Amino acid sequence: MKTFADVGIHIDEGKGGNQKIPCPKCSSSRKNKVDPCLSVNVNEGLYKCHHCDFKGSIKSYSYGNRKSKIIATYDYKDESGNLLYQSVRFIPKSFRQRRPDGMGGWTWNLKGVQQTPYRLSELIASTDSVYIVGGEKDVESLVKLGLTATTNSGGEGNWKQEFNKYLGGRNVVILEDNDLKGQKHGQTISEGLMGIAKTIKIVRFPELQKGGDVSDYLTIHNIEEFIKLVEETSIFQGSYKEHFCDVTGNALNILAHTESW
């Protein structure tokens, strides 16, 4: 089943409708390499370059009474790099997981499958700081910048304690999405890694809109500004609530007033 990524087209996964981006076939050889000459209709699965005439379509996928289109797939592998399962992103925005059925197709559940952190083999091979984010798209944003990053399938709230063993003795930076769900995710991971990771930092992005994430941050800041933000973030000492309180004990978290912990 073909996706945009399969043909080298990297769209903004959070947006539907029409997008204009550089063409994967001709832009690298053109003088203006960032010219958005490729028109992509995400909802219809169509694409066409107005410079080299690269064009085509991807297939849709239906389940239940909804018709959705696969726009990205993320491979989850074991320590040796063998495929275990995939996280599949659809538009309208949703995610499902699937595993190989042994016959060239897919089974749309993870029953009996060992779950792992995303990009596990790269995580194990690296000795750099590890960035834990809320989703695969954010991992890819950081990997493109040369950083080591990981996440879990199924979204925030689904980090498994057995993943912590891969972070023993590592410097870990948790990048929270700017909402309460992201903060709860950060609390679970940070407190679970105490005594396992070498150091833990929790980075927030309060300047972003609600739900904003590190990928959004990197659209308005460069890598140097991001690294400076991480370096200036204090090391987590064990209690999430105490970490985000001022000297009077008041929580430095405007979102926490809308929903109890």
C-alpha positions in Angstrom: 0.0 0.0 0.0 1.7 3.2 -1.2 2.1 6.3 0.9 3.5 9.7 0.1 6.7 8.8 1.9 7.1 5.8 -0.3 7.5 8.1 -3.4 9.8 10.5 -1.5 7.1 13.1 -0.8 7.3 14.6 2.7 4.2 16.5 3.5 3.2 18.4 6.6 1.4 15.5 8.3 -0.8 17.7 10.4 -2.5 19.4 7.5 -4.9 18.1 4.9 -6.0 19.8 1.7 -3.5 21.2 -0.8 0.2 21.6 -0.1 3.0 23.0 -2.2 6.5 21.6 -1.5 9.8 21.0 -3.3 9.8 18.1 -5.7 11.8 15.0 -4.7 12.7 14.4 -8.4 13.9 17.7 -9.7 14.4 20.2 -6.9 17.9 19.0 -5.9 19.2 19.7 -9.4 17.6 23.1 -9.8 19.0 26.5 -9.0 16.2 27.3 -6.6 16.2 24.1 -4.6 13.4 25.1 -2.3 10.9 26.2 -5.0 7.6 24.6 -4.0 6.9 23.3 -7.5 5.1 20.1 -6.4 1.4 20.4 -5.7 0.0 17.8 -3.4 -3.7 17.2 -2.7 -3.4 15.3 0.6 -7.1 14.4 0.8 -7.3 13.0 -2.7 -3.8 11.4 -2.6 -2.7 13.2 -5.8 0.6 15.0 -6.6 2.0 16.8 -9.6 5.2 18.8 -10.2 4.7 21.8 -12.4 8.4 21.8 -13.4 9.3 18.2 -14.3 5.7 16.7 -14.5 6.4 14.1 -11.8 2.9 13.0 -10.9 0.7 10.2 -9.6 -1.6 9.1 -6.8 -1.6 6.9 -3.7 -4.2 4.5 -2.7 -6.8 5.0 0.1 -7.5 2.6 2.9 -11.0 2.1 4.3 -12.0 0.6 7.7 -15.3 0.7 9.5 -17.5 3.4 8.1 -14.6 5.8 7.6 -12.4 6.2 4.5 -8.9 7.3 5.5 -5.7 7.7 3.6 -2.3 6.4 4.8 0.2 9.3 4.8 3.0 7.8 6.8 4.2 4.5 8.3 6.8 4.2 11.1 8.7 0.9 11.6 9.2 -0.4 15.1 12.1 -2.9 15.2 13.9 -5.1 17.7 17.5 -4.7 18.9 18.8 -6.4 15.7 16.7 -4.3 13.4 14.0 -6.8 12.5 10.6 -5.4 11.9 8.1 -6.1 14.7 5.2 -3.8 13.8 4.3 -0.4 12.3 2.5 2.7 13.5 0.4 4.0 10.7 -0.7 7.6 10.3 -3.9 8.4 8.5 -5.7 11.5 7.3 -8.1 12.5 8.7 -5.6 12.4 11.5 -5.6 9.1 13.3 -3.2 6.3 14.1 -3.4 2.5 14.1 -0.8 -0.2 14.6 -0.3 -3.3 12.4 2.1 -6.3 12.4 3.2 -8.5 9.5 0.9 -11.5 9.1 3.7 -13.7 7.7 2.0 -13.9 4.3 3.0 -10.5 2.9 0.1 -8.7 4.4 -0.8 -7.1 7.8 -2.8 -7.8 10.9 -4.2 -4.7 12.5 -3.4 -5.3 16.1 -0.3 -5.9 18.3 -1.5 -9.1 20.0 1.5 -11.0 21.2 4.0 -8.6 19.8 7.0 -7.3 21.7 6.7 -3.5 21.9 9.8 -1.4 21.7 10.8 2.3 21.7 10.9 3.8 18.2 14.3 3.6 16.4 15.6 1.2 19.0 18.7 0.0 17.2 19.8 3.7 16.7 19.1 4.4 20.3 21.3 1.5 21.5 24.1 2.4 19.1 24.3 6.0 20.2 26.0 7.4 23.3 24.5 10.9 22.9 21.7 12.4 24.9 18.4 10.8 24.2 15.4 13.0 23.4 12.0 11.5 24.3 9.1 13.1 22.4 5.3 12.6 22.0 5.2 11.1 18.5 7.2 9.6 15.6 6.9 12.9 13.5 8.9 14.7 16.2 11.5 11.9 16.4 12.1 12.3 12.6 12.4 16.1 13.0 15.2 15.6 15.6 16.9 12.8 13.7 17.2 15.1 10.7 19.2 17.4 12.9 21.6 14.7 14.0 20.1 14.0 17.4 19.2 10.7 19.0 15.4 10.6 19.7 12.7 8.0 20.5 9.1 7.7 21.4 6.4 5.0 21.8 3.6 3.9 19.5 0.0 4.8 20.4 0.7 8.4 21.4 1.2 10.1 24.8 0.3 8.0 27.8 1.5 4.7 26.3 5.2 4.7 27.4 5.9 1.3 28.9 8.1 0.9 32.0 10.1 -1.9 30.3 11.4 0.7 27.8 13.4 2.4 30.6 16.1 -0.3 30.6 17.3 1.1 27.3 18.0 4.4 29.0 20.1 3.2 31.9 23.0 5.6 32.5 21.9 7.9 29.7 21.4 11.7 29.7 17.6 12.0 28.9 15.7 15.0 27.7 11.9 14.8 27.7 10.2 17.2 25.3 6.6 17.8 26.3 3.8 18.8 24.0 2.2 22.0 25.2 -0.9 20.6 26.8 -1.9 18.7 29.9 -1.7 15.3 28.1 1.9 16.1 27.2 2.7 17.1 30.8 1.2 13.9 32.2 3.3 12.0 29.7 6.4 13.9 30.9 5.6 13.2 34.5 5.2 9.4 33.9 8.5 9.1 32.0 10.6 11.4 34.2 9.5 9.9 37.5 9.9 6.4 36.1 13.5 7.0 35.0 14.7 8.2 38.4 17.5 6.0 39.5 17.9 4.6 35.9 18.9 7.5 33.7 22.1 9.4 34.5 20.4 12.8 34.2 16.8 13.9 33.3 15.6 17.2 31.9 12.1 18.2 31.0 11.7 20.8 28.4 8.5 22.8 27.8 7.4 25.1 25.0 5.0 27.6 26.7 5.3 30.1 23.8 3.5 27.6 21.4 -0.2 27.2 20.9 -1.9 24.6 23.0 -0.8 21.2 21.7 2.3 22.6 20.1 5.4 20.3 20.0 9.1 20.4 19.3 8.4 20.2 15.5 6.4 23.4 15.8 9.2 25.0 17.9 11.7 24.1 15.2 9.7 25.9 12.5 10.4 29.2 14.3 13.7 28.5 16.0 17.0 27.1 14.8 19.0 24.2 16.2 21.3 26.5 18.1 18.4 28.1 20.0 17.0 24.6 20.7 20.2 23.3 22.1 20.6 26.5 24.3 17.1 25.9 25.6 18.0 22.4 26.6 21.3 23.4 28.2 19.6 26.1 30.3 16.9 23.6 31.6 17.5 22.5 35.1 18.0 18.8 35.9 15.0 16.9 37.3 15.4 15.8 40.9 12.6 13.3 41.3 9.3 15.0 42.0 7.5 16.4 39.0 5.2 18.6 41.0 8.0 20.1 43.0 10.1 20.6 39.8 7.4 22.8 38.4 6.6 24.8 41.5 8.1 28.2 42.5 9.5 29.0 45.9 6.0 29.6 47.3 4.8 26.2 46.2 2.5 27.5 43.4 2.6 25.3 40.3 4.2 27.0 37.3 1.7 25.4 35.0 -1.3 27.3 33.7 -2.8 24.2 32.1 -3.0 22.4 35.5 -5.7 24.7 36.6 -8.1 23.3 34.0 -7.9 19.7 35.0 -6.7 17.9 38.1 -3.7 15.6 38.1 
